[in-house]
Amino acid sequence: MFRIAALIVITFTMLSSLAVSTAQPVTASGGSARTSGLESGTVPLRPTVQVSDLSLPPTAELPGARVYAEHDEQVALVEEALAGFAAAGLELPDVTIHMHSDRSKCAGSSGKPAGGYYTVRGGEHIVHVCSPDVLYHELGHAWDRANLDDATREAILHQRGLESWSHDDWEQAGGEHLASVIEWALDGSYPFSIGYFTLEDLDTTYQLATGNRAPFMVEHGLT
C-alpha cells in the first residue's frame, strides 16, 4: 500500500509540473504577454492588461463609443462630451474610453502619472482619462487623427509658429495645441497650458482645423 501511495504522489507531481511548463502566457489583444520578469514561454505573474483586453463587457455602449467607467457620473461626463462634439459638427471615430480615478492609470509611455492620454492600437482609438477636465482634450486627439490631413496640419503649424505636430516639448507640439484649442472651443476652458493667446488667435486655429467658428465664440457673441 505504501508503494502504491508513493507512486500516486510522484505521478501527480510530474503531471502538475508538466502542466506548468507547457502553459502559454496570457496575451492582450494579440500582443505579447507581459511576464513580470519571467522568460517568454513561462506562466506570467499578474500580467498587466487593460479592461478591454480581457474582453469584459463595457460599462456603457454609447453611439460611437465603448465606455469603461467606475461609476455613473463618469459615464455622464462622456455622454456630455460626445454630445458637445456632435453639436459642433465634429465627427469622432469609434472610440474606446477608459475613465479612471487613479492617476497612475494614465501614466502612458512616460511612466509619470498624467491627466489622460490617447493612443491607437490595432486600429482602435483609445482614450484613458484620469482627470475629467482633459476628456475633451483627449477626444480632440482622436478627432485630429481621424479627420485632418497633412496640409491642414501644416497650415495650423504655420499659424501657430510651430515646427512639429509631435514634439518632446509639450508646448511645442502642434497636436497638443489643436487638442487644447478644441477643448477650449467646446467647453470654454482657456488653454493656459499652451501659453497665452488672444481668443481671435484660438478661433483662427479652430477655423483652420474645422472650417467653422469656435462654438465658444459663437455662444458668447464674440467676433
C-alpha positions as a LaTeX table, in Angstrom:
\begin{tabular}{lrrr}
\hline
Residue & $x$ (\AA) & $y$ (\AA) & $z$ (\AA) \\
\hline
Met1 & 0.00 & 0.00 & 0.00 \\
Phe2 & 2.82 & 2.40 & 0.89 \\
Arg3 & 4.44 & 1.85 & $-2.54$ \\
Ile4 & 1.12 & 2.47 & $-4.32$ \\
Ala5 & 0.55 & 5.71 & $-2.40$ \\
Ala6 & 4.07 & 6.89 & $-3.14$ \\
Leu7 & 3.61 & 6.14 & $-6.84$ \\
Ile8 & 0.38 & 8.16 & $-6.91$ \\
Val9 & 2.11 & 11.15 & $-5.30$ \\
Ile10 & 5.04 & 11.01 & $-7.75$ \\
Thr11 & 2.70 & 10.73 & $-10.74$ \\
Phe12 & 0.60 & 13.69 & $-9.57$ \\
Thr13 & 3.71 & 15.82 & $-9.07$ \\
Met14 & 5.02 & 15.04 & $-12.55$ \\
Leu15 & 1.69 & 15.89 & $-14.18$ \\
Ser16 & 1.46 & 19.18 & $-12.29$ \\
Ser17 & 4.99 & 20.09 & $-13.34$ \\
Leu18 & 4.23 & 19.27 & $-16.96$ \\
Ala19 & 1.10 & 21.46 & $-16.91$ \\
Val20 & 3.09 & 24.49 & $-15.68$ \\
Ser21 & 5.88 & 24.05 & $-18.22$ \\
Thr22 & 3.51 & 23.84 & $-21.19$ \\
Ala23 & 1.13 & 26.67 & $-20.21$ \\
Gln24 & 1.14 & 29.64 & $-22.59$ \\
Pro25 & 1.44 & 33.23 & $-21.35$ \\
Val26 & $-1.67$ & 35.35 & $-21.32$ \\
Thr27 & $-1.78$ & 37.81 & $-24.22$ \\
Ala28 & $-3.56$ & 41.12 & $-24.63$ \\
Ser29 & $-5.32$ & 41.87 & $-27.90$ \\
Gly30 & $-2.99$ & 39.62 & $-29.84$ \\
Gly31 & 0.13 & 41.25 & $-28.39$ \\
Ser32 & 2.94 & 39.75 & $-26.38$ \\
Ala33 & 2.23 & 38.85 & $-22.78$ \\
Arg34 & 3.89 & 40.83 & $-20.03$ \\
Thr35 & 5.66 & 38.21 & $-17.98$ \\
Ser36 & 6.79 & 40.28 & $-15.00$ \\
Gly37 & 10.42 & 39.26 & $-15.39$ \\
Leu38 & 9.81 & 35.64 & $-16.34$ \\
Glu39 & 11.22 & 34.46 & $-19.64$ \\
Ser40 & 8.94 & 34.01 & $-22.63$ \\
Gly41 & 7.09 & 30.71 & $-22.64$ \\
Thr42 & 6.56 & 30.56 & $-18.91$ \\
Val43 & 3.43 & 31.40 & $-16.95$ \\
Pro44 & 3.25 & 35.19 & $-16.35$ \\
Leu45 & 2.75 & 36.67 & $-12.91$ \\
Arg46 & $-0.24$ & 39.01 & $-12.86$ \\
Pro47 & 0.00 & 40.17 & $-16.50$ \\
Thr48 & $-0.83$ & 43.87 & $-16.82$ \\
Val49 & $-3.70$ & 44.35 & $-19.26$ \\
Gln50 & $-6.41$ & 46.95 & $-19.75$ \\
Val51 & $-10.05$ & 46.23 & $-19.04$ \\
Ser52 & $-10.98$ & 45.87 & $-22.71$ \\
Asp53 & $-8.07$ & 43.47 & $-23.21$ \\
Leu54 & $-9.90$ & 40.96 & $-21.04$ \\
Ser55 & $-12.93$ & 41.10 & $-23.36$ \\
Leu56 & $-15.17$ & 42.17 & $-20.50$ \\
Pro57 & $-18.37$ & 43.99 & $-21.47$ \\
Pro58 & $-18.05$ & 47.78 & $-21.31$ \\
Thr59 & $-19.81$ & 49.75 & $-18.60$ \\
Ala60 & $-21.80$ & 51.57 & $-21.26$ \\
Glu61 & $-22.31$ & 51.35 & $-25.01$ \\
Leu62 & $-22.87$ & 54.85 & $-26.38$ \\
Pro63 & $-23.21$ & 55.89 & $-30.03$ \\
Gly64 & $-19.68$ & 55.59 & $-31.40$ \\
Ala65 & $-18.12$ & 54.84 & $-28.01$ \\
Arg66 & $-17.47$ & 51.97 & $-25.65$ \\
Val67 & $-17.03$ & 53.23 & $-22.11$ \\
Tyr68 & $-15.28$ & 51.54 & $-19.21$ \\
Ala69 & $-16.10$ & 53.57 & $-16.11$ \\
Glu70 & $-16.07$ & 53.17 & $-12.35$ \\
His71 & $-19.35$ & 54.99 & $-11.66$ \\
Asp72 & $-22.33$ & 56.58 & $-13.39$ \\
Glu73 & $-21.00$ & 60.14 & $-13.08$ \\
Gln74 & $-18.08$ & 59.23 & $-15.33$ \\
Val75 & $-20.44$ & 57.83 & $-17.95$ \\
Ala76 & $-22.48$ & 61.05 & $-17.78$ \\
Leu77 & $-19.31$ & 63.09 & $-18.42$ \\
Val78 & $-18.58$ & 61.03 & $-21.52$ \\
Glu79 & $-22.13$ & 61.45 & $-22.78$ \\
Glu80 & $-21.85$ & 65.22 & $-22.33$ \\
Ala81 & $-18.52$ & 65.38 & $-24.18$ \\
Leu82 & $-19.75$ & 63.25 & $-27.07$ \\
Ala83 & $-22.83$ & 65.47 & $-27.35$ \\
Gly84 & $-20.56$ & 68.53 & $-27.43$ \\
Phe85 & $-18.54$ & 67.17 & $-30.33$ \\
Ala86 & $-21.70$ & 66.19 & $-32.20$ \\
Ala87 & $-23.29$ & 69.63 & $-31.67$ \\
Ala88 & $-20.15$ & 71.26 & $-33.09$ \\
Gly89 & $-20.28$ & 69.01 & $-36.14$ \\
Leu90 & $-17.02$ & 67.27 & $-35.20$ \\
Glu91 & $-17.35$ & 63.62 & $-36.17$ \\
Leu92 & $-15.32$ & 61.37 & $-33.89$ \\
Pro93 & $-14.13$ & 57.91 & $-34.90$ \\
Asp94 & $-15.42$ & 54.97 & $-32.92$ \\
Val95 & $-13.53$ & 55.25 & $-29.66$ \\
Thr96 & $-12.95$ & 53.19 & $-26.53$ \\
Ile97 & $-12.89$ & 55.37 & $-23.41$ \\
His98 & $-11.48$ & 54.30 & $-20.06$ \\
Met99 & $-12.41$ & 56.53 & $-17.12$ \\
His100 & $-10.19$ & 56.15 & $-14.05$ \\
Ser101 & $-10.00$ & 57.66 & $-10.57$ \\
Asp102 & $-6.36$ & 56.65 & $-10.10$ \\
Arg103 & $-3.96$ & 58.98 & $-11.97$ \\
Ser104 & $-1.35$ & 56.22 & $-12.16$ \\
Lys105 & $-3.61$ & 54.52 & $-14.72$ \\
Cys106 & $-2.81$ & 57.36 & $-17.14$ \\
Ala107 & 0.97 & 57.16 & $-16.98$ \\
Gly108 & 1.19 & 56.21 & $-20.66$ \\
Ser109 & 4.64 & 55.67 & $-22.15$ \\
Ser110 & 6.23 & 58.35 & $-19.96$ \\
Gly111 & 5.69 & 56.37 & $-16.78$ \\
Lys112 & 4.58 & 59.56 & $-15.00$ \\
Pro113 & 1.00 & 59.99 & $-13.74$ \\
Ala114 & $-0.97$ & 62.27 & $-16.04$ \\
Gly115 & $-4.48$ & 63.54 & $-16.53$ \\
Gly116 & $-5.03$ & 61.26 & $-19.51$ \\
Tyr117 & $-3.70$ & 60.08 & $-22.83$ \\
Tyr118 & $-4.79$ & 58.96 & $-26.28$ \\
Thr119 & $-3.40$ & 56.13 & $-28.36$ \\
Val120 & $-4.24$ & 53.94 & $-31.35$ \\
Arg121 & $-3.75$ & 50.20 & $-31.09$ \\
Gly122 & $-4.67$ & 47.78 & $-33.85$ \\
Gly123 & $-6.76$ & 50.49 & $-35.49$ \\
Glu124 & $-8.72$ & 51.09 & $-32.27$ \\
His125 & $-8.86$ & 54.67 & $-30.98$ \\
Ile126 & $-8.36$ & 54.53 & $-27.21$ \\
Val127 & $-8.67$ & 57.30 & $-24.64$ \\
His128 & $-7.66$ & 56.99 & $-20.99$ \\
Val129 & $-8.88$ & 59.73 & $-18.65$ \\
Cys130 & $-7.80$ & 60.12 & $-15.03$ \\
Ser131 & $-8.79$ & 63.77 & $-14.66$ \\
Pro132 & $-12.24$ & 64.71 & $-16.02$ \\
Asp133 & $-11.06$ & 68.10 & $-17.26$ \\
Val134 & $-8.93$ & 66.52 & $-20.01$ \\
Leu135 & $-11.70$ & 64.45 & $-21.60$ \\
Tyr136 & $-12.39$ & 66.96 & $-24.39$ \\
His137 & $-8.65$ & 67.34 & $-24.98$ \\
Glu138 & $-8.05$ & 63.62 & $-25.44$ \\
Leu139 & $-11.09$ & 63.25 & $-27.68$ \\
Gly140 & $-9.66$ & 66.17 & $-29.66$ \\
His141 & $-6.63$ & 64.00 & $-30.44$ \\
Ala142 & $-8.94$ & 61.25 & $-31.70$ \\
Trp143 & $-10.79$ & 63.74 & $-33.92$ \\
Asp144 & $-7.48$ & 65.07 & $-35.28$ \\
Arg145 & $-6.19$ & 61.58 & $-36.09$ \\
Ala146 & $-9.37$ & 60.62 & $-37.93$ \\
Asn147 & $-10.08$ & 63.84 & $-39.81$ \\
Leu148 & $-7.09$ & 66.05 & $-40.56$ \\
Asp149 & $-4.72$ & 65.74 & $-43.50$ \\
Asp150 & $-1.08$ & 66.80 & $-43.58$ \\
Ala151 & $-1.80$ & 70.01 & $-45.47$ \\
Thr152 & $-4.21$ & 71.18 & $-42.78$ \\
Arg153 & $-1.76$ & 70.29 & $-40.04$ \\
Glu154 & 0.96 & 72.26 & $-41.84$ \\
Ala155 & $-1.34$ & 75.29 & $-42.07$ \\
Ile156 & $-2.02$ & 75.11 & $-38.33$ \\
Leu157 & 1.68 & 74.76 & $-37.53$ \\
His158 & 2.44 & 77.85 & $-39.63$ \\
Gln159 & $-0.36$ & 79.85 & $-37.99$ \\
Arg160 & 0.80 & 78.91 & $-34.51$ \\
Gly161 & 4.52 & 79.37 & $-35.23$ \\
Leu162 & 5.38 & 75.74 & $-34.55$ \\
Glu163 & 7.57 & 73.27 & $-36.42$ \\
Ser164 & 6.32 & 69.82 & $-35.43$ \\
Trp165 & 2.93 & 68.18 & $-34.88$ \\
Ser166 & 4.51 & 65.86 & $-32.31$ \\
His167 & 7.28 & 67.25 & $-30.14$ \\
Asp168 & 9.07 & 66.20 & $-26.97$ \\
Asp169 & 8.28 & 69.64 & $-25.58$ \\
Trp170 & 4.52 & 69.52 & $-24.99$ \\
Glu171 & 4.10 & 73.26 & $-25.57$ \\
Gln172 & 5.81 & 72.99 & $-28.97$ \\
Ala173 & 3.62 & 70.17 & $-30.30$ \\
Gly174 & 1.03 & 71.20 & $-32.86$ \\
Gly175 & $-1.20$ & 68.27 & $-31.99$ \\
Glu176 & $-1.31$ & 69.37 & $-28.34$ \\
His177 & $-2.13$ & 72.93 & $-29.37$ \\
Leu178 & $-5.02$ & 71.77 & $-31.52$ \\
Ala179 & $-6.43$ & 69.41 & $-28.88$ \\
Ser180 & $-6.25$ & 72.27 & $-26.36$ \\
Val181 & $-7.98$ & 74.64 & $-28.77$ \\
Ile182 & $-10.76$ & 72.11 & $-29.39$ \\
Glu183 & $-11.17$ & 71.69 & $-25.63$ \\
Trp184 & $-11.48$ & 75.47 & $-25.23$ \\
Ala185 & $-13.88$ & 75.81 & $-28.18$ \\
Leu186 & $-16.28$ & 73.17 & $-26.85$ \\
Asp187 & $-16.19$ & 73.53 & $-23.07$ \\
Gly188 & $-14.79$ & 77.02 & $-22.56$ \\
Ser189 & $-11.59$ & 76.05 & $-20.74$ \\
Tyr190 & $-8.90$ & 78.57 & $-21.68$ \\
Pro191 & $-5.77$ & 76.60 & $-22.74$ \\
Phe192 & $-3.18$ & 78.15 & $-20.40$ \\
Ser193 & $-1.07$ & 75.01 & $-20.81$ \\
Ile194 & 0.00 & 76.04 & $-24.32$ \\
Gly195 & 0.63 & 79.70 & $-23.48$ \\
Tyr196 & $-1.29$ & 82.96 & $-23.72$ \\
Phe197 & $-3.14$ & 83.74 & $-26.92$ \\
Thr198 & $-5.98$ & 86.01 & $-27.91$ \\
Leu199 & $-9.41$ & 84.48 & $-28.40$ \\
Glu200 & $-9.20$ & 85.50 & $-32.04$ \\
Asp201 & $-5.97$ & 83.53 & $-32.44$ \\
Leu202 & $-7.54$ & 80.44 & $-30.88$ \\
Asp203 & $-10.60$ & 80.87 & $-33.07$ \\
Thr204 & $-8.39$ & 81.07 & $-36.17$ \\
Thr205 & $-6.76$ & 77.76 & $-35.26$ \\
Tyr206 & $-10.16$ & 76.17 & $-34.77$ \\
Gln207 & $-11.38$ & 77.51 & $-38.11$ \\
Leu208 & $-8.31$ & 76.17 & $-39.92$ \\
Ala209 & $-8.99$ & 72.72 & $-38.48$ \\
Thr210 & $-12.78$ & 72.57 & $-38.79$ \\
Gly211 & $-13.87$ & 75.25 & $-41.25$ \\
Asn212 & $-16.20$ & 76.76 & $-38.63$ \\
Arg213 & $-16.13$ & 79.39 & $-35.90$ \\
Ala214 & $-15.41$ & 78.11 & $-32.41$ \\
Pro215 & $-18.66$ & 77.37 & $-30.54$ \\
Phe216 & $-17.29$ & 79.37 & $-27.58$ \\
Met217 & $-17.04$ & 82.47 & $-29.77$ \\
Val218 & $-20.50$ & 82.00 & $-31.25$ \\
Glu219 & $-22.10$ & 81.31 & $-27.87$ \\
His220 & $-20.68$ & 84.49 & $-26.37$ \\
Gly221 & $-21.33$ & 86.64 & $-29.44$ \\
Leu222 & $-17.61$ & 87.35 & $-29.96$ \\
Thr223 & $-16.31$ & 88.44 & $-33.35$ \\
\hline
\end{tabular}
